[in-house]
């Protein structure tokens, strides 16, 4: 009987891990890549500007 109780601990941990994994990977509102791509375009424009020598 004691061995069964010890086996219950990893079994419960596996159930808890499964529930947490399901919750962590739940469907969220998809933001898209728009804002990130806009920032990257601004970065590229800034890098392509010729440097002015003073």
Buried (B, 14 or more C-beta within 10 A) or exposed (E): EEEEEEEEEEEEEEEEEEEEEEEEEEEEEEEEEEEEEEEEEEEEEEEEEEEEEE
